[in-house]
């Protein structure tokens, strides 16, 4: 009889704790504000690969950056020689500082695409004045949240949105 009561109490405690954890998780999920990313899938193939590459640099993951740089390469036209060289340098290097420097060239290329309206989505141009020994650098984002690929978690939110580029 004592075993049955002990199991019943233990079961009740587990259900109580589990229910509380679920309630906390729901409360945490409600606090997160997701910003919709609307894009034209056909046009946005290149920019999506660019954003994934940016995420790898934000995460300070040079190996993943190499992987997504290969995907960026696959979206580039034949005549994009300067940006191809920069992307190939990212593929060839595991040095995060070098990858981030080359990312600046890749950003300039995709900025031109976004300005022409060919990104297929709204794009935010973000600037970090402290990148590269305070010379500053830009990057593009799919949301207006500042998450810095040049510093990653060292200075994750350094920068500000400078321009909103509407996609067609």
C-alpha positions as CSV (number, residue, x, y, z in Angstrom):
1,X,0.0,0.0,0.0
2,X,2.9,2.4,0.9
3,X,4.4,1.7,-2.6
4,X,1.2,2.6,-4.3
5,X,0.8,5.8,-2.4
6,X,4.5,6.7,-3.0
7,X,4.1,6.0,-6.8
8,X,1.0,8.1,-6.8
9,X,2.7,11.0,-5.1
10,X,5.7,10.7,-7.3
11,X,3.5,10.6,-10.4
12,X,1.6,13.7,-9.2
13,X,4.9,15.6,-8.6
14,X,6.2,14.7,-12.1
15,X,3.0,15.8,-13.7
16,X,3.0,19.1,-11.7
17,X,6.6,19.8,-12.6
18,X,6.1,18.9,-16.2
19,X,3.1,21.1,-16.5
20,X,4.9,24.0,-15.0
21,X,7.8,23.6,-17.4
22,X,5.4,23.5,-20.4
23,X,3.7,26.6,-19.1
24,X,7.1,28.4,-18.8
25,X,8.0,27.3,-22.3
26,X,4.8,28.6,-23.7
27,X,5.3,31.9,-21.8
28,X,8.9,32.2,-23.3
29,X,7.6,31.4,-26.8
30,X,5.0,34.1,-26.5
31,X,7.7,36.7,-25.8
32,X,9.6,36.0,-29.0
33,X,8.5,38.2,-31.8
34,X,9.1,36.6,-35.2
35,X,9.5,38.9,-38.1
36,X,8.1,37.5,-41.4
37,X,10.6,37.2,-44.2
38,X,8.6,37.5,-47.5
39,X,10.5,36.8,-50.7
40,X,10.2,35.7,-54.2
41,X,11.8,32.2,-54.0
42,X,13.0,32.3,-57.6
43,X,14.8,35.7,-57.2
44,X,15.9,35.2,-53.7
45,X,18.0,32.0,-54.2
46,X,21.3,34.0,-54.2
47,X,20.4,36.3,-51.3
48,X,19.2,33.3,-49.2
49,X,22.6,31.7,-49.6
50,X,24.2,35.0,-48.7
51,X,22.1,35.2,-45.5
52,X,23.1,31.7,-44.6
53,X,26.8,32.6,-45.1
54,X,26.2,35.6,-42.8
55,X,24.7,33.3,-40.2
56,X,27.8,31.1,-40.2
57,X,30.0,34.2,-39.6
58,X,27.7,35.4,-36.9
59,X,28.1,32.0,-35.2
60,X,31.9,32.2,-35.7
61,X,31.8,28.9,-37.6
62,X,34.4,29.0,-40.4
63,X,33.7,25.4,-41.5
64,X,30.0,26.1,-42.0
65,X,31.0,29.4,-43.7
66,X,33.0,27.3,-46.2
67,X,30.0,25.1,-46.9
68,X,27.6,28.0,-47.5
69,X,30.2,29.9,-49.5
70,X,30.0,27.0,-51.9
71,X,26.3,27.5,-52.2
72,X,26.8,31.2,-52.8
73,X,29.2,30.3,-55.6
74,X,26.6,28.1,-57.3
75,X,24.2,31.1,-57.5
76,X,26.7,33.6,-59.1
77,X,26.7,34.4,-62.8
78,X,29.8,33.8,-64.9
79,X,30.7,37.5,-65.2
80,X,30.8,38.1,-61.4
81,X,34.6,37.6,-61.2
82,X,35.4,39.9,-58.3
83,X,32.8,38.4,-56.0
84,X,33.6,34.9,-57.1
85,X,37.2,35.5,-56.1
86,X,36.1,36.6,-52.6
87,X,33.7,33.7,-52.2
88,X,36.4,31.2,-53.4
89,X,38.7,32.8,-50.8
90,X,36.1,32.0,-48.1
91,X,35.8,28.5,-49.4
92,X,39.6,28.1,-49.3
93,X,40.2,29.5,-45.8
94,X,39.3,28.4,-42.3
95,X,40.6,31.7,-40.9
96,X,37.5,33.5,-39.6
97,X,39.1,36.9,-39.9
98,X,39.9,36.3,-43.6
99,X,36.5,35.0,-44.3
100,X,34.9,38.1,-42.7
101,X,37.1,40.4,-44.7
102,X,36.1,38.6,-47.9
103,X,32.4,38.8,-46.8
104,X,32.7,42.6,-47.2
105,X,33.2,42.1,-50.9
106,X,30.3,39.6,-51.1
107,X,28.1,42.1,-49.3
108,X,28.9,44.9,-51.8
109,X,27.8,42.6,-54.6
110,X,24.5,41.6,-53.0
111,X,23.9,45.2,-52.1
112,X,23.9,46.1,-55.8
113,X,21.4,43.3,-56.4
114,X,19.2,44.5,-53.6
115,X,19.3,48.1,-54.8
116,X,18.3,47.0,-58.3
117,X,15.2,45.3,-56.8
118,X,16.4,41.9,-57.9
119,X,16.8,40.4,-54.4
120,X,13.2,39.2,-54.4
121,X,12.7,40.3,-50.8
122,X,13.0,43.3,-48.5
123,X,16.6,43.7,-47.3
124,X,18.2,45.8,-44.6
125,X,21.6,47.4,-45.0
126,X,23.3,47.4,-41.6
127,X,26.6,49.2,-40.7
128,X,29.1,48.5,-38.0
129,X,31.5,51.4,-37.5
130,X,33.9,49.4,-35.5
131,X,34.6,46.6,-38.0
132,X,38.1,46.3,-39.4
133,X,39.9,48.5,-36.9
134,X,37.2,51.2,-36.9
135,X,37.1,51.6,-40.7
136,X,33.5,50.2,-40.6
137,X,31.7,47.6,-42.8
138,X,28.2,46.9,-44.0
139,X,26.2,43.8,-44.3
140,X,22.7,42.9,-45.4
141,X,20.1,41.3,-43.3
142,X,16.7,39.8,-43.9
143,X,15.3,41.5,-40.8
144,X,15.9,44.8,-39.1
145,X,17.5,43.1,-36.1
146,X,21.2,43.9,-35.8
147,X,23.2,40.7,-35.6
148,X,26.9,41.3,-36.5
149,X,28.7,38.9,-38.8
150,X,32.0,40.8,-38.4
151,X,32.2,40.3,-34.7
152,X,29.9,37.4,-33.9
153,X,29.3,37.0,-30.2
154,X,32.2,39.4,-29.3
155,X,30.0,42.3,-30.2
156,X,26.8,40.7,-31.5
157,X,24.6,43.7,-31.7
158,X,27.2,46.3,-32.8
159,X,25.8,48.3,-35.7
160,X,22.6,50.0,-36.9
161,X,20.2,49.7,-39.8
162,X,21.2,52.3,-42.3
163,X,18.7,51.5,-45.1
164,X,15.6,49.5,-45.9
165,X,15.6,48.2,-49.5
166,X,12.2,47.1,-50.7
167,X,12.2,44.0,-52.9
168,X,10.1,43.6,-56.0
